[in-house]
């Protein structure tokens, strides 16, 4: 409507004053069954004080669900524009989940199919793992060697927009799908670097991403280096193989190991627990606490096949999260390893994937993990005993020929390689392993 133009005059009458007609909608009940169950959970979880408690005591929650059904019916029969019923329900579910923690998410059937390769297969994208903190979209990890990592994007940076559109109204699944696409296509991201107030724009070219999850290098003086990029199926077996490779390269004796968990976003929690068990002969690895503080499970170490005498230093940084934090925390609390680097990300919660009838999925936080010391990880992270900052922008990756996958013959260099010398945290780790008793 042009400025200063009066709206059209409508004479009041039965048509304009009438109550909106609520037409019966074929298939309405089945189509909103997902939202009704979700809304019921949200209603029962709402904490609006004594007034809300009084209302809950006198009003059946199913009456509130009837209100939602009536609102949806009005939208479909009376709203001025055509609206997709499926889209309305999906957005309503997402609105409900935004009141919960940042790790609880809803995935449509299409998103489920597109995200299935996250842990197991090859995908095309820019290599970013994202999370939410205080309403902001935070870079949890930039896959080493990925387009994002090559552009200098680091854990802790804020993602502001994708192709000029703000990411704040979107859930993480929708943002991830916008970042993915065909190999060779371009996507523009706007980033606010950690500790900076100045946004930066990066034009990234999508690429195929499938990096090795475990990399190994032999180092002088009987020492070894193992980097774990994520906890996927079989990672613990690969680490055991890497340790065997290192022993073989050093003539049967391995004097110390650097376990690099930096920029590891987590993955399969069971693999993280199994890896911690490799280095712990007894005691608690992690405890899982569910609704209303109920202890659900305690994961304990086993003596069999334990590398109990291998001297160990673990490296962490802002990109270390979830299962990787469990490993670092358990090794630290048992005095089994010195932790070197930066405070970790702070994701210590468990999500359950709940399949829904239409092929969509609900990822729901059902428990939180606690360290052997009883301290939480969620929102707190793991603080190293030796703080070594990278200055916020990280380090260049080692040369491609410096690291190998487990199972290959390793060459022991005659001196500390340049890529190790350029890494302050790794350098300190080797100093600790070279001393008589690292602490």
C-alpha positions in Angstrom: 0.0 0.0 0.0 1.5 3.4 -1.0 2.4 5.8 1.9 -0.5 8.1 3.1 -3.1 5.9 1.4 -6.0 5.1 3.6 -7.0 1.5 3.9 -10.2 0.5 2.1 -13.4 1.1 4.0 -15.3 -2.0 4.9 -18.8 -1.7 6.2 -19.3 -3.7 9.4 -21.7 -6.6 9.0 -22.2 -10.2 9.6 -19.4 -11.2 7.2 -16.7 -9.1 8.8 -17.8 -9.6 12.4 -18.5 -13.3 12.1 -16.7 -15.9 14.1 -14.1 -17.8 11.9 -15.4 -21.0 10.6 -13.6 -24.1 11.8 -13.9 -26.7 9.0 -13.1 -30.3 9.7 -9.7 -31.1 8.2 -9.1 -34.5 6.7 -6.1 -36.1 8.2 -5.6 -33.3 10.8 -5.2 -35.6 13.8 -2.5 -37.8 12.2 -0.6 -34.9 10.8 -0.3 -33.1 14.1 0.3 -36.2 16.2 4.0 -35.4 16.3 3.4 -31.8 17.5 0.8 -32.9 20.1 3.2 -35.2 21.8 6.0 -32.6 21.6 3.6 -29.9 22.9 2.6 -32.1 25.8 6.2 -32.6 26.8 6.7 -28.8 26.6 3.6 -28.1 28.6 4.6 -30.5 31.3 8.1 -29.1 31.4 7.1 -25.4 31.6 7.9 -23.6 34.7 5.9 -20.4 34.9 5.7 -20.2 38.7 2.8 -20.8 41.1 0.1 -19.5 38.7 1.2 -22.1 36.1 1.2 -24.8 38.7 -2.3 -23.9 39.7 -3.5 -23.9 36.1 -1.9 -27.3 35.6 -3.7 -28.6 38.6 -7.1 -27.6 37.3 -6.8 -27.7 33.5 -6.1 -30.9 31.6 -3.0 -30.5 29.3 -5.1 -32.1 26.6 -7.3 -29.0 26.6 -4.2 -27.0 25.6 -3.6 -29.4 22.8 -7.1 -28.8 21.6 -6.3 -25.1 21.6 -3.4 -25.8 19.3 -5.5 -27.9 17.0 -8.1 -25.1 16.8 -5.3 -22.5 16.0 -3.9 -24.7 13.2 -7.4 -25.2 11.8 -8.0 -21.4 11.8 -4.6 -20.9 10.0 -5.6 -23.4 7.3 -9.2 -22.2 6.7 -9.0 -18.5 7.4 -5.4 -17.2 7.0 -5.1 -14.8 4.0 -2.2 -16.8 2.3 -1.9 -20.5 1.7 0.4 -22.2 4.3 1.9 -25.6 4.2 0.5 -27.7 7.1 3.7 -29.7 7.3 5.8 -26.5 7.5 3.6 -25.0 10.2 3.9 -28.1 12.3 7.7 -28.4 11.8 8.2 -24.8 12.9 6.0 -25.2 15.9 8.0 -28.2 17.0 11.3 -26.3 16.5 9.8 -23.4 18.5 9.1 -25.8 21.4 12.6 -27.3 21.4 14.2 -23.8 21.5 13.1 -23.6 25.1 15.3 -26.6 25.9 19.1 -27.0 25.7 21.0 -26.2 22.5 21.7 -29.9 21.7 18.0 -31.0 21.4 17.0 -30.8 17.8 14.2 -31.9 15.3 15.2 -33.3 11.9 12.7 -33.6 9.1 12.7 -36.8 7.0 14.7 -35.1 4.3 17.3 -33.8 6.8 17.7 -37.3 8.3 18.6 -38.7 4.8 21.1 -35.9 4.1 22.8 -36.0 7.5 23.2 -39.8 7.8 26.8 -39.6 6.6 28.0 -37.4 9.4 29.9 -40.1 11.3 30.3 -42.9 8.8 30.7 -41.7 5.2 32.0 -39.1 2.8 30.1 -35.9 2.3 30.5 -32.6 0.5 30.7 -29.4 2.4 33.0 -26.9 4.1 33.9 -29.0 7.2 32.2 -27.1 10.0 30.7 -28.6 13.1 28.4 -26.1 14.9 26.7 -25.7 18.3 24.7 -23.0 20.0 25.8 -20.9 23.0 23.6 -18.2 24.5 21.6 -17.9 21.2 24.7 -17.6 19.0 25.9 -20.2 16.5 29.4 -21.2 17.5 32.0 -23.1 15.5 32.7 -26.2 17.5 35.2 -27.7 15.1 36.7 -27.0 11.6 37.7 -30.3 10.1 41.5 -30.3 9.5 42.3 -29.7 5.9 38.7 -28.6 5.1 37.8 -25.4 3.2 36.8 -23.8 6.5 40.1 -24.7 8.2 42.1 -23.5 5.2 40.2 -20.2 5.4 41.4 -19.8 9.0 38.0 -20.5 10.7 38.6 -21.9 14.2 36.7 -23.3 17.1 35.0 -20.6 19.2 34.4 -18.3 16.1 30.8 -17.2 15.6 28.9 -18.0 12.4 26.7 -15.0 11.5 25.3 -15.7 8.1 25.4 -18.0 5.1 25.1 -16.5 1.6 23.9 -13.2 3.2 21.1 -14.7 5.3 21.4 -14.6 9.1 21.7 -18.0 10.8 20.1 -16.9 14.0 16.5 -17.9 13.2 17.6 -21.3 11.9 18.2 -24.5 13.8 21.5 -26.3 13.5 20.3 -28.9 11.0 19.0 -26.3 8.6 22.3 -24.3 8.8 24.3 -27.5 8.2 22.3 -28.3 5.1 22.9 -24.8 3.7 26.6 -25.3 4.1 26.5 -28.5 2.2 26.1 -28.8 -1.5 27.7 -30.0 -4.7 31.5 -30.3 -4.8 33.1 -27.2 -6.4 30.2 -24.8 -5.6 30.7 -21.7 -3.6 29.1 -20.6 -0.4 29.8 -17.3 1.5 30.0 -17.4 5.2 30.3 -14.4 7.6 32.3 -15.2 10.7 33.2 -13.2 13.8 36.5 -14.6 15.0 36.9 -15.6 18.6 37.9 -12.6 20.7 37.2 -10.1 17.9 34.4 -7.6 17.2 35.1 -7.4 13.5 33.2 -9.8 11.2 34.9 -11.4 8.3 33.5 -12.8 5.1 34.9 -16.0 3.5 34.0 -17.4 0.1 34.4 -21.2 0.5 34.4 -23.8 -2.2 32.7 -27.0 -1.1 34.8 -30.1 -1.3 34.5 -33.9 -0.6 35.4 -34.5 3.0 36.5 -37.8 4.5 39.6 -37.5 6.6 41.3 -40.3 8.5 40.1 -40.5 12.0 43.4 -41.6 13.5 46.8 -40.4 12.4 50.2 -41.5 13.8 53.8 -40.3 13.7 57.0 -41.7 15.3 59.2 -39.1 17.1 62.7 -39.1 18.4 63.8 -40.5 21.7 61.3 -43.4 21.7 58.2 -41.2 21.7 55.1 -41.3 19.6 52.2 -39.0 18.5 48.6 -40.1 17.8 45.9 -37.7 16.7 42.3 -38.6 16.9 40.1 -36.4 14.7 36.7 -37.9 15.8 35.3 -40.9 17.5 33.8 -43.1 14.8 33.4 -46.8 14.6 36.7 -48.7 15.2 38.7 -45.7 16.5 39.9 -47.6 19.6 41.1 -50.5 17.5 43.0 -48.1 15.3 44.7 -46.4 18.3 45.8 -49.8 19.6 47.2 -50.5 16.1 49.0 -47.2 16.1 50.6 -47.9 19.4 51.8 -51.3 18.1 53.2 -49.5 15.0 55.1 -47.0 17.2 56.6 -49.8 19.4 57.7 -51.6 16.3 59.4 -48.5 14.8 61.2 -47.9 18.1 62.5 -51.5 18.4 59.9 -52.7 20.8 60.0 -49.9 23.4 57.7 -46.8 23.5 58.8 -44.3 26.2 55.9 -41.9 25.9 52.8 -41.0 23.8 51.2 -37.7 22.9 47.4 -38.2 22.5 46.2 -35.2 20.4 42.4 -34.6 21.0 42.5 -31.0 19.7 39.6 -30.1 17.3 37.9 -33.4 18.0 34.2 -32.7 18.1 33.3 -36.1 19.7 31.2 -38.7 18.0 30.4 -42.1 19.3 30.5 -42.0 23.1 31.1 -45.7 23.4 34.3 -45.3 21.4 35.5 -42.6 23.8 34.8 -44.8 26.8 36.7 -47.7 25.2 39.7 -45.5 24.4 39.9 -44.2 28.0 39.7 -47.9 29.1 42.9 -48.5 27.0 44.9 -46.4 29.4 43.0 -47.0 32.7 43.2 -50.3 34.6 40.5 -49.5 37.2 38.1 -46.9 38.5 35.3 -44.8 37.1 35.6 -43.4 33.6 32.3 -41.5 33.5 28.9 -41.4 35.2 25.6 -40.7 33.4 22.9 -38.8 35.3 19.4 -38.5 33.9 16.1 -36.8 34.8 15.8 -35.5 38.4 19.4 -36.4 39.2 18.9 -40.1 38.8 22.1 -42.0 38.3 21.6 -44.1 35.1 25.0 -45.6 34.5 28.6 -45.8 35.7 31.3 -46.8 33.1 34.2 -48.6 34.8 37.7 -49.3 33.5 39.0 -52.9 33.1 42.4 -54.3 33.8 42.6 -56.5 30.7 44.9 -55.3 27.9 45.5 -51.9 29.6 48.4 -49.7 28.6 48.9 -48.9 32.3 52.6 -48.1 32.2 52.7 -46.0 29.0 53.6 -42.4 29.9 50.9 -40.1 28.4 50.2 -36.5 27.7 46.9 -35.4 26.1 46.4 -32.2 24.1 43.0 -30.4 24.1 41.7 -27.0 22.9 38.4 -25.1 22.3 37.5 -27.6 19.6 37.7 -30.6 21.9 34.2 -31.7 22.8 31.9 -34.5 23.9 33.5 -37.9 23.8 36.9 -36.3 23.5 36.3 -34.4 26.7 35.3 -37.6 28.5 38.6 -39.1 27.6 40.6 -36.1 28.7 38.7 -35.7 32.0 39.0 -39.4 33.0 42.7 -39.5 32.3 43.2 -36.2 34.2 41.1 -37.2 37.3 43.0 -40.5 37.7 46.3 -38.8 37.3 47.0 -41.0 34.3 47.9 -38.1 31.9 49.0 -34.5 31.9 46.5 -32.3 30.0 48.1 -29.6 27.9 46.5 -26.8 25.8 43.3 -24.7 26.2 40.0 -25.2 28.0 37.8 -27.5 26.0 34.4 -26.8 24.5 32.1 -28.0 27.3 29.6 -30.5 25.7 28.9 -33.2 28.3 25.4 -34.3 27.6 23.8 -37.4 26.0 21.3 -37.2 23.2 18.9 -40.0 22.2 17.8 -40.3 18.6 14.0 -41.0 18.5 12.6 -42.1 15.1 9.2 -40.6 14.4 6.4 -42.1 12.3 6.9 -39.8 9.3 10.6 -40.5 9.0 11.6 -37.5 10.9 13.7 -37.7 14.1 13.9 -36.1 17.5 17.4 -35.7 19.0 16.6 -35.3 22.7 19.0 -34.6 25.6 18.3 -37.4 28.2 21.3 -37.3 30.5 24.5 -35.4 31.4 27.9 -36.8 31.9 30.0 -36.3 35.0 33.8 -36.8 35.5 35.2 -39.4 38.0 35.7 -36.4 40.3 32.0 -35.6 40.2 32.5 -32.4 38.3 30.2 -31.7 35.3 31.5 -31.2 31.7 28.4 -29.5 30.2 29.0 -25.8 29.9 32.2 -26.1 31.9 34.7 -28.1 29.8 38.0 -29.5 30.9 40.8 -27.1 32.0 44.3 -28.3 31.3 46.9 -28.5 34.0 49.3 -26.8 31.6 47.7 -23.9 29.7 49.2 -23.3 26.3 47.3 -20.8 24.1 47.5 -20.8 20.3 46.6 -17.1 20.2 43.1 -17.7 18.9 43.9 -18.6 15.3 45.3 -22.1 15.6 48.2 -23.7 13.9 49.0 -24.7 10.3 48.4 -28.5 9.9 51.4 -30.8 9.6 52.7 -31.6 6.1 50.7 -34.3 4.4 53.6 -36.8 4.5 54.3 -36.2 8.3 51.4 -38.4 9.5 50.3 -41.9 8.6 47.2 -44.0 9.1 47.7 -47.0 11.4 49.1 -50.1 9.8 51.8 -48.5 7.8 55.6 -48.6 8.4 56.8 -45.6 10.3 60.1 -43.8 10.0 61.7 -42.3 13.1 63.2 -38.9 12.3 66.7 -38.1 13.6 65.5 -34.9 15.2 62.3 -33.1 16.2 60.5 -32.2 12.9 59.8 -28.5 12.1 56.0 -29.1 12.4 56.4 -30.2 16.0 58.7 -27.3 16.8 56.1 -24.9 15.5 53.4 -26.3 17.8 53.9 -24.9 21.4 51.5 -27.4 23.0 53.0 -30.4 21.3 56.5 -29.1 22.2 55.6 -28.8 25.9 54.1 -32.3 25.8 57.4 -33.7 24.5 59.3 -31.9 27.2 57.0 -33.4 29.9 57.5 -36.9 28.4 61.3 -36.4 28.3 61.4 -35.4 32.0 61.7 -38.0 34.7 58.1 -37.7 35.9 55.6 -35.6 34.0 53.0 -33.8 36.1 
